[in-house]
Amino acid sequence: MPPQQSSTKISKQSHETANNKIADTKAPRVSKASDTAAAKQTKHDQKKQNKEHAKKLEDERLALTIKARLNNQQDTAKRAISYNPLDRPTTEAEWIKAQALDSKMMRRLRKEVIEDSKSKISLNKVGLMVYVDPNKSVARIVVPEHLQAIVCYMHHNMDLTAHQGAKRAIAAIARCYYWPGIPTFVRNYVKSCSFCTRRKASRKENAGMSIA
């Protein structure tokens, strides 16, 4: 083989070898870029799943909160419907027994009786807790929390009271009974009275009617 042809052949072989080396060096770079893209996609998918999971948990928490509130409202409504005037104590012994039940209000008032000598709350001769107004000679019975709504029922819902307004109910209750915050409690009770609500709505509807 002539020397010129041999050198040309060697040059071609060297060129092919160099191209192969370049291709080999480029291949891992393509693979690395592909891996980076896949990792980014995986991270994006993971973030999306975390957001969806967090939203699902938040929706479930909100649903449970709403359900709990509805249950509380339903329980309150059931208790309001189930008020029985006969459940009200009628004797001093029954009132003493009712006052003995543990509650936040009664614990506070008992502590006041013991620690505050100037308190208007005191115990009478038989141990009944009463409120004594210096301006009046009548001692008012302290009503425990679980009986306050029943007392309101007696002075608002009964036939003799004929669903009078909160002002008259407060005055009637305050003559014989006492608990902290009577006016607010009675006003809220009257506002929640379904009969009074329907009666007010009926009056508003008829307000624009006239007889020809």
FENJOJO-V433324 format. One record per residue. N is the residue number from 1. RES is the residue in one letter. D_CENTER is the distance of its C-alpha to the mean C-alpha in whole Angstrom. Layout:
[[N,RES,D_CENTER] [N,RES,D_CENTER]]
//
This chain:
[[1,M,100] [2,P,100] [3,P,99] [4,Q,97] [5,Q,95] [6,S,94] [7,S,92] [8,T,91] [9,K,89] [10,I,88] [11,S,86] [12,K,85] [13,Q,83] [14,S,82] [15,H,80] [16,E,79] [17,T,78] [18,A,76] [19,N,74] [20,N,73] [21,K,72] [22,I,70] [23,A,68] [24,D,67] [25,T,66] [26,K,64] [27,A,62] [28,P,60] [29,R,59] [30,V,58] [31,S,56] [32,K,54] [33,A,53] [34,S,52] [35,D,50] [36,T,48] [37,A,47] [38,A,46] [39,A,44] [40,K,42] [41,Q,41] [42,T,40] [43,K,38] [44,H,36] [45,D,36] [46,Q,34] [47,K,32] [48,K,31] [49,Q,30] [50,N,28] [51,K,26] [52,E,26] [53,H,24] [54,A,22] [55,K,21] [56,K,20] [57,L,18] [58,E,16] [59,D,16] [60,E,15] [61,R,12] [62,L,11] [63,A,12] [64,L,10] [65,T,7] [66,I,8] [67,K,10] [68,A,7] [69,R,5] [70,L,9] [71,N,10] [72,N,8] [73,Q,10] [74,Q,13] [75,D,13] [76,T,13] [77,A,16] [78,K,18] [79,R,18] [80,A,19] [81,I,22] [82,S,23] [83,Y,24] [84,N,27] [85,P,30] [86,L,32] [87,D,29] [88,R,30] [89,P,32] [90,T,36] [91,T,38] [92,E,37] [93,A,37] [94,E,34] [95,W,32] [96,I,33] [97,K,32] [98,A,29] [99,Q,28] [100,A,29] [101,L,26] [102,D,24] [103,S,21] [104,K,20] [105,M,21] [106,M,25] [107,R,25] [108,R,25] [109,L,28] [110,R,30] [111,K,30] [112,E,31] [113,V,34] [114,I,35] [115,E,35] [116,D,35] [117,S,39] [118,K,38] [119,S,35] [120,K,35] [121,I,33] [122,S,36] [123,L,37] [124,N,40] [125,K,43] [126,V,41] [127,G,38] [128,L,36] [129,M,33] [130,V,34] [131,Y,33] [132,V,37] [133,D,37] [134,P,41] [135,N,41] [136,K,41] [137,S,43] [138,V,40] [139,A,38] [140,R,34] [141,I,32] [142,V,29] [143,V,27] [144,P,24] [145,E,20] [146,H,21] [147,L,24] [148,Q,22] [149,A,21] [150,I,25] [151,V,27] [152,C,25] [153,Y,26] [154,M,29] [155,H,30] [156,H,28] [157,N,28] [158,M,32] [159,D,35] [160,L,36] [161,T,34] [162,A,33] [163,H,30] [164,Q,31] [165,G,29] [166,A,27] [167,K,30] [168,R,32] [169,A,29] [170,I,28] [171,A,32] [172,A,33] [173,I,30] [174,A,31] [175,R,35] [176,C,34] [177,Y,31] [178,Y,29] [179,W,25] [180,P,24] [181,G,22] [182,I,24] [183,P,24] [184,T,20] [185,F,19] [186,V,22] [187,R,22] [188,N,18] [189,Y,20] [190,V,22] [191,K,20] [192,S,18] [193,C,22] [194,S,23] [195,F,26] [196,C,26] [197,T,24] [198,R,27] [199,R,30] [200,K,29] [201,A,28] [202,S,32] [203,R,33] [204,K,32] [205,E,34] [206,N,37] [207,A,37] [208,G,39] [209,M,42] [210,S,45] [211,I,48] [212,A,51]]
//
